[in-house]
Amino acid sequence: MRKDRMIVGLLCIAFAVWTFLSDNTTGPAIGIGILGIITLAIARKK
């Protein structure tokens, strides 16, 4: 499992949660969260 991709994925998920809590905008938060989940999945495969 690649550490750099895992860190990027976790940062994306954390940023999505922060965006959702601070602005209450679900659109960008969902997009960033999905990007983070995909990045984590790619990191776990390799």
RAVEN-V176441 format. One record per residue. N is the residue number from 1. SS is DSSP state (A for helix, B for strand, O for the rest). D_LAST is the distance of its C-alpha to the last C-alpha in Angstrom with 2 decimals. Layout:
N;SS;D_LAST, N;SS;D_LAST
//
This chain:
1;O;5.62, 2;O;7.10, 3;A;10.72, 4;A;12.12, 5;A;10.28, 6;A;11.00, 7;A;14.51, 8;A;15.01, 9;A;14.20, 10;A;16.59, 11;A;19.10, 12;A;19.14, 13;A;19.87, 14;A;22.46, 15;A;24.03, 16;A;24.31, 17;A;26.09, 18;A;28.31, 19;A;29.20, 20;A;30.14, 21;A;32.23, 22;A;34.00, 23;A;34.80, 24;O;34.59, 25;O;33.00, 26;A;30.70, 27;A;29.64, 28;A;27.72, 29;A;26.41, 30;A;24.93, 31;A;23.38, 32;A;21.79, 33;A;20.65, 34;A;18.98, 35;A;17.24, 36;A;16.00, 37;A;14.82, 38;A;12.92, 39;A;11.30, 40;A;10.41, 41;A;9.07, 42;A;6.76, 43;A;5.78, 44;A;5.62, 45;A;3.80, 46;O;0.00
//
